[in-house]
Amino acid sequence: MGASGQMAGWVYENNQGLFGPRAIWMLGWDDWSPYPHDSQVAATAIRHGNWDYVNNSITWDPNITDHSISSTAYIPLGPPRFWPQSGGYTWPWVDPAGTTKLYRLPAKVRYDAGTPFTQPP
């Protein structure tokens, strides 16, 4: 979560509301006046195994001991049928625990090339 090199001044979590620091997480706050806050949202949310650019690491829930990340939660046996088998596309395309965090996402490659319906090499 966040963006590489763009998180200066950000914090991991803001419990002060809309007028506190910019944050990756600001749970339970409503941006409509009078800006109510529901503390149960943060107290009951499970945030486990998320990569963020504020910490430049994976943040784990301290109450959950399992820190394994499966290769995919979408299809446990491998890439979906529509995933390109050529062109150097890595599955899964996100690897928060690896040296390379993000690989080429075919949809973004098509968008950047201006060819939304044709898979570039």
N, CA, C and O of each residue as an XYZ file, in Angstrom:
484
protein
N       0.846     -1.159      0.000
C       0.000      0.000      0.000
C       0.898      1.231      0.000
O       1.999      1.217      0.551
N       0.416      2.271     -0.616
C       1.234      3.457     -0.775
C       1.974      3.401     -2.099
O       1.625      2.624     -2.988
N       2.993      4.228     -2.220
C       3.763      4.284     -3.450
C       5.238      4.471     -3.122
O       5.601      5.275     -2.263
N       6.060      3.735     -3.801
C       7.501      3.787     -3.561
C       8.030      5.207     -3.733
O       7.768      5.856     -4.746
N       8.780      5.686     -2.733
C       9.392      6.998     -2.802
C       8.454      8.173     -2.614
O       8.868      9.323     -2.760
N       7.187      7.903     -2.290
C       6.212      8.986     -2.166
C       5.533      9.029     -0.802
O       4.454      9.606     -0.671
N       6.147      8.428      0.218
C       5.469      8.328      1.508
C       6.083      9.218      2.593
O       5.802      9.024      3.775
N       6.914     10.187      2.212
C       7.491     11.107      3.196
C       6.367     11.844      3.905
O       5.471     12.382      3.255
N       6.406     11.874      5.227
C       5.386     12.553      6.016
C       4.178     11.696      6.339
O       3.288     12.134      7.068
N       4.132     10.496      5.816
C       3.011      9.592      6.088
C       3.311      8.753      7.320
O       4.470      8.564      7.689
N       2.255      8.253      7.951
C       2.371      7.327      9.073
C       1.599      6.059      8.727
O       0.793      6.046      7.797
N       1.855      4.994      9.485
C       1.177      3.724      9.229
C      -0.313      3.822      9.557
O      -1.155      3.392      8.770
N      -0.632      4.388     10.717
C      -2.026      4.481     11.134
C      -2.286      5.824     11.797
O      -1.462      6.317     12.567
N      -3.437      6.410     11.491
C      -3.848      7.685     12.063
C      -5.093      7.439     12.899
O      -6.140      7.066     12.371
N      -4.975      7.648     14.206
C      -6.125      7.521     15.106
C      -6.674      8.882     15.503
O      -7.537      8.977     16.376
N      -6.177      9.937     14.862
C      -6.582     11.299     15.224
C      -7.667     11.859     14.321
O      -8.176     12.951     14.571
N      -8.025     11.133     13.283
C      -9.087     11.600     12.405
C      -8.588     12.366     11.206
O      -7.408     12.312     10.857
N      -9.496     13.073     10.585
C      -9.223     13.748      9.320
C      -8.171     14.829      9.410
O      -7.582     15.200      8.395
N      -7.921     15.340     10.596
C      -6.981     16.446     10.738
C      -5.628     15.981     11.268
O      -4.758     16.799     11.567
N      -5.454     14.673     11.381
C      -4.171     14.110     11.781
C      -3.284     13.910     10.564
O      -3.608     14.386      9.476
N      -2.173     13.213     10.734
C      -1.253     13.002      9.614
C      -1.839     12.082      8.548
O      -2.737     11.286      8.820
N      -1.317     12.205      7.339
C      -1.725     11.300      6.261
C      -1.271      9.893      6.638
O      -0.163      9.706      7.141
N      -2.120      8.919      6.394
C      -1.842      7.571      6.879
C      -2.286      6.507      5.895
O      -3.208      6.704      5.105
N      -1.593      5.356      5.967
C      -2.021      4.176      5.207
C      -3.388      3.715      5.715
O      -4.285      3.421      4.924
N      -3.539      3.656      7.030
C      -4.795      3.218      7.654
C      -5.402      4.358      8.474
O      -4.724      4.993      9.282
N      -6.683      4.599      8.247
C      -7.458      5.533      9.056
C      -8.844      4.903      9.208
O      -9.812      5.312      8.566
N      -8.903      3.908     10.067
C     -10.091      3.068     10.172
C     -11.156      3.662     11.087
O     -10.855      4.169     12.168
N     -12.401      3.590     10.635
C     -13.535      3.990     11.445
C     -13.899      5.459     11.387
O     -14.797      5.905     12.101
N     -13.211      6.218     10.542
C     -13.485      7.648     10.460
C     -14.405      7.939      9.283
O     -14.289      7.326      8.222
N     -15.312      8.873      9.483
C     -16.225      9.311      8.432
C     -15.822     10.720      8.015
O     -15.554     11.567      8.867
N     -15.777     10.975      6.718
C     -15.350     12.294      6.251
C     -16.506     13.280      6.120
O     -16.351     14.341      5.514
N     -17.649     12.942      6.676
C     -18.801     13.850      6.679
C     -18.925     14.499      8.049
O     -18.853     13.819      9.073
N     -19.106     15.790      8.068
C     -19.301     16.504      9.329
C     -20.486     15.904     10.062
O     -21.529     15.679      9.448
N     -20.364     15.640     11.334
C     -19.386     16.094     12.315
C     -18.212     15.131     12.488
O     -17.618     15.088     13.566
N     -17.863     14.362     11.462
C     -16.696     13.482     11.439
C     -16.725     12.436     12.557
O     -15.811     12.375     13.380
N     -17.767     11.624     12.582
C     -17.854     10.616     13.653
C     -16.770      9.549     13.520
O     -16.203      9.351     12.445
N     -16.496      8.875     14.615
C     -15.483      7.823     14.647
C     -16.062      6.589     15.316
O     -16.655      6.678     16.391
N     -15.890      5.442     14.683
C     -16.309      4.163     15.248
C     -15.053      3.385     15.607
O     -14.404      2.816     14.730
N     -14.710      3.355     16.868
C     -13.473      2.707     17.319
C     -13.505      1.195     17.129
O     -12.456      0.550     17.143
N     -14.689      0.625     16.953
C     -14.783     -0.822     16.765
C     -14.243     -1.269     15.410
O     -13.870     -2.430     15.242
N     -14.202     -0.372     14.464
C     -13.669     -0.738     13.145
C     -12.203     -1.134     13.276
O     -11.819     -2.218     12.837
N     -11.386     -0.283     13.866
C      -9.960     -0.592     14.047
C      -9.768     -1.750     15.013
O      -8.860     -2.563     14.838
N     -10.616     -1.829     16.030
C     -10.469     -2.883     17.048
C     -10.803     -4.265     16.501
O     -10.316     -5.266     17.026
N     -11.618     -4.338     15.462
C     -12.053     -5.642     14.953
C     -11.490     -5.969     13.566
O     -11.701     -7.072     13.061
N     -10.788     -5.037     12.955
C     -10.215     -5.290     11.623
C      -9.021     -6.227     11.741
O      -8.231     -6.137     12.682
N      -8.904     -7.118     10.780
C      -7.729     -7.991     10.714
C      -6.844     -7.455      9.604
O      -7.216     -7.472      8.430
N      -5.678     -6.983      9.985
C      -4.697     -6.489      9.031
C      -3.464     -7.358      9.223
O      -2.739     -7.221     10.209
N      -3.236     -8.246      8.275
C      -2.189     -9.260      8.453
C      -1.530     -9.556      7.116
O      -2.192     -9.954      6.158
N      -0.221     -9.358      7.063
C       0.518     -9.713      5.857
C       0.438     -8.690      4.751
O       0.617     -9.031      3.582
N       0.172     -7.433      5.094
C       0.104     -6.376      4.082
C       1.447     -5.676      3.942
O       2.086     -5.335      4.938
N       1.866     -5.467      2.714
C       3.079     -4.695      2.426
C       2.689     -3.226      2.375
O       1.652     -2.886      1.805
N       3.501     -2.350      2.960
C       3.262     -0.922      2.810
C       4.594     -0.193      2.642
O       5.631     -0.636      3.138
N       4.541      0.924      1.939
C       5.734      1.707      1.655
C       6.071      2.700      2.761
O       7.083      3.393      2.660
N       5.264      2.794      3.805
C       5.638      3.594      4.962
C       6.721      2.863      5.738
O       7.739      3.451      6.103
N       6.495      1.570      5.989
C       7.461      0.739      6.714
C       8.443      0.030      5.787
O       9.463     -0.488      6.242
N       8.139      0.003      4.483
C       8.924     -0.765      3.512
C       9.061     -2.221      3.934
O      10.129     -2.822      3.823
N       7.962     -2.769      4.418
C       7.973     -4.163      4.855
C       6.546     -4.677      4.963
O       5.577     -3.941      4.782
N       6.454     -5.962      5.263
C       5.160     -6.583      5.529
C       4.846     -6.363      7.001
O       5.701     -6.574      7.861
N       3.627     -5.942      7.291
C       3.192     -5.762      8.672
C       2.263     -6.915      9.028
O       1.290     -7.195      8.328
N       2.588     -7.567     10.122
C       1.833     -8.736     10.576
C       1.006     -8.393     11.806
O       1.400     -7.550     12.612
N      -0.130     -9.041     11.945
C      -0.924     -8.937     13.167
C      -0.174     -9.696     14.251
O       0.113    -10.880     14.069
N       0.158     -9.057     15.378
C       0.948     -9.736     16.406
C       0.228    -10.916     17.049
O       0.864    -11.742     17.705
N      -1.083    -11.006     16.871
C      -1.846    -12.107     17.460
C      -1.966    -13.311     16.535
O      -2.521    -14.335     16.932
N      -1.460    -13.208     15.318
C      -1.530    -14.309     14.356
C      -0.109    -14.795     14.107
O       0.735    -14.044     13.616
N       0.151    -16.051     14.447
C       1.521    -16.572     14.338
C       1.868    -17.056     12.934
O       3.049    -17.146     12.599
N       0.889    -17.366     12.117
C       1.151    -17.853     10.763
C       1.553    -16.678      9.885
O       0.737    -15.801      9.597
N       2.807    -16.662      9.461
C       3.306    -15.592      8.603
C       3.627    -16.095      7.203
O       4.441    -15.497      6.500
N       3.002    -17.175      6.801
C       3.228    -17.684      5.445
C       2.308    -16.958      4.474
O       1.177    -16.604      4.806
N       2.816    -16.749      3.284
C       2.028    -16.129      2.233
C       1.952    -17.125      1.093
O       2.973    -17.508      0.521
N       0.741    -17.540      0.766
C       0.586    -18.492     -0.327
C       0.923    -17.804     -1.638
O       0.886    -16.577     -1.735
N       1.252    -18.601     -2.644
C       1.606    -18.010     -3.929
C       0.428    -17.261     -4.536
O       0.625    -16.345     -5.334
N      -0.772    -17.631     -4.175
C      -1.949    -16.915     -4.630
C      -3.151    -17.284     -3.782
O      -3.328    -18.442     -3.406
N      -3.961    -16.304     -3.490
C      -5.217    -16.562     -2.799
C      -6.347    -16.665     -3.820
O      -7.460    -17.074     -3.490
N      -6.051    -16.290     -5.057
C      -7.067    -16.285     -6.106
C      -7.270    -17.693     -6.663
O      -8.391    -18.200     -6.670
N      -6.220    -18.310     -7.119
C      -6.277    -19.675     -7.622
C      -5.075    -20.408     -7.040
O      -3.948    -20.178     -7.480
N      -5.286    -21.282     -6.063
C      -4.162    -21.874     -5.353
C      -3.241    -22.754     -6.189
O      -2.117    -23.026     -5.767
N      -3.675    -23.202     -7.345
C      -2.860    -24.121     -8.132
C      -2.032    -23.433     -9.203
O      -1.305    -24.113     -9.927
N      -2.108    -22.150     -9.332
C      -1.313    -21.462    -10.341
C      -2.081    -20.330    -10.977
O      -3.147    -19.941    -10.499
N      -1.538    -19.804    -12.052
C      -2.171    -18.645    -12.685
C      -3.512    -19.010    -13.322
O      -3.738    -20.160    -13.699
N      -4.399    -18.017    -13.436
C      -5.678    -18.266    -14.102
C      -5.469    -18.544    -15.588
O      -4.410    -18.231    -16.133
N      -6.453    -19.121    -16.238
C      -6.346    -19.494    -17.657
C      -6.019    -18.302    -18.545
O      -5.333    -18.454    -19.557
N      -6.498    -17.125    -18.181
C      -6.273    -15.954    -19.028
C      -4.881    -15.350    -18.855
O      -4.528    -14.427    -19.589
N      -4.075    -15.846    -17.900
C      -2.742    -15.279    -17.671
C      -1.817    -15.666    -18.818
O      -1.747    -16.842    -19.175
N      -1.099    -14.695    -19.410
C      -0.221    -15.017    -20.546
C       0.859    -16.020    -20.155
O       1.498    -15.883    -19.111
N       1.056    -17.019    -20.996
C       2.069    -18.039    -20.750
C       3.413    -17.659    -21.356
O       4.411    -18.351    -21.148
N       3.440    -16.558    -22.107
C       4.699    -16.090    -22.697
C       4.825    -14.598    -22.436
O       3.908    -13.981    -21.894
N       5.927    -14.032    -22.809
C       6.125    -12.596    -22.651
C       6.786    -12.209    -21.347
O       6.918    -11.022    -21.049
N       7.205    -13.190    -20.566
C       7.925    -12.877    -19.332
C       7.056    -12.413    -18.185
O       7.531    -11.688    -17.311
N       5.792    -12.811    -18.164
C       4.901    -12.415    -17.079
C       5.008    -13.419    -15.937
O       4.819    -14.620    -16.129
N       5.311    -12.914    -14.758
C       5.500    -13.750    -13.578
C       4.190    -13.875    -12.816
O       3.462    -12.898    -12.641
N       3.900    -15.089    -12.366
C       2.731    -15.315    -11.508
C       3.204    -15.836    -10.170
O       4.041    -16.739    -10.143
N       2.715    -15.317     -9.058
C       1.875    -14.129     -8.968
C       2.686    -12.868     -9.240
O       3.898    -12.842     -9.027
N       2.022    -11.842     -9.702
C       2.735    -10.634    -10.115
C       3.117     -9.740     -8.940
O       3.860     -8.774     -9.115
N       2.617    -10.049     -7.746
C       2.985     -9.325     -6.530
C       3.643    -10.314     -5.580
O       3.101    -11.390     -5.330
N       4.814     -9.956     -5.047
C       5.536    -10.815     -4.104
C       6.115     -9.951     -2.986
O       7.283     -9.566     -3.046
N       5.304     -9.640     -1.956
C       5.776     -8.731     -0.916
C       6.973     -9.254     -0.129
O       7.711     -8.462      0.457
N       7.181    -10.560     -0.103
C       8.302    -11.125      0.651
C       9.557    -11.280     -0.200
O      10.629    -11.556      0.338
N       9.451    -11.111     -1.502
C      10.588    -11.322     -2.394
C      11.434    -10.080     -2.591
O      11.064     -8.987     -2.162
N      12.569    -10.257     -3.242
C      13.433     -9.133     -3.569
C      12.732     -8.190     -4.540
O      12.761     -6.972     -4.360
N      12.104     -8.754     -5.568
C      11.269     -7.974     -6.486
C       9.854     -8.021     -5.947
O       9.291     -9.104     -5.784
N       9.269     -6.867     -5.667
C       7.930     -6.797     -5.076
C       6.829     -6.881     -6.123
O       5.821     -7.558     -5.924
N       7.031     -6.184     -7.247
C       6.020     -6.126     -8.300
C       6.625     -6.541     -9.631
O       7.702     -6.085    -10.015
N       5.912     -7.408    -10.319
C       6.301     -7.804    -11.669
C       5.349     -7.133    -12.654
O       4.500     -6.334    -12.258
N       5.489     -7.454    -13.913
C       4.646     -6.839    -14.947
C       3.233     -7.408    -14.890
O       3.037     -8.621    -14.952
N       2.264     -6.528    -14.772
C       0.857     -6.909    -14.803
C       0.378     -6.756    -16.245
O       0.436     -5.654    -16.789
N      -0.091     -7.828    -16.877
C      -0.470     -7.748    -18.292
C      -1.445     -6.617    -18.610
O      -1.284     -5.951    -19.633
N      -2.432     -6.384    -17.783
C      -3.400     -5.314    -18.063
C      -2.718     -3.949    -18.076
O      -3.052     -3.103    -18.906
N      -1.774     -3.723    -17.175
C      -1.057     -2.445    -17.155
C      -0.140     -2.316    -18.357
O      -0.001     -1.229    -18.919
N       0.487     -3.416    -18.757
C       1.345     -3.388    -19.943
C       0.521     -3.014    -21.175
O       0.957     -2.207    -21.995
N      -0.670     -3.602    -21.303
C      -1.540     -3.263    -22.433
C      -1.963     -1.804    -22.378
O      -1.952     -1.113    -23.396
N      -2.335     -1.335    -21.195
C      -2.754      0.054    -21.038
C      -1.622      1.012    -21.405
O      -1.818      1.952    -22.175
N      -0.439      0.763    -20.847
C       0.709      1.636    -21.119
C       1.090      1.647    -22.590
O       1.564      2.663    -23.097
N       0.889      0.531    -23.283
C       1.217      0.439    -24.709
C       0.125      1.025    -25.597
O       0.319      1.181    -26.802
N      -1.026      1.352    -25.002
C      -2.130      1.874    -25.802
C      -2.847      0.804    -26.613
O      -3.535      1.113    -27.587
N      -2.686     -0.457    -26.212
C      -3.310     -1.573    -26.923
C      -4.129     -2.414    -25.951
O      -3.723     -3.522    -25.601
N      -5.281     -1.902    -25.509
C      -6.028     -2.593    -24.443
C      -6.515     -4.004    -24.801
O      -6.813     -4.796    -23.907
N      -6.600     -4.324    -26.092
C      -7.103     -5.638    -26.463
C      -6.063     -6.540    -27.084
O      -6.377     -7.657    -27.494
N      -4.827     -6.074    -27.160
C      -3.740     -6.860    -27.743
C      -2.634     -6.988    -26.724
O      -2.191     -5.989    -26.157
N      -2.186     -8.194    -26.487
C      -1.128     -8.426    -25.514
C       0.228     -8.135    -26.131
O       0.665     -8.875    -27.013
N       0.920     -7.062    -25.689
C       2.261     -6.825    -26.213
C       3.246     -7.843    -25.663
O       2.983     -8.457    -24.628
N       4.384     -8.035    -26.339
C       5.357     -9.004    -25.854
C       5.994     -8.549    -24.559
O       6.843     -9.251    -24.009
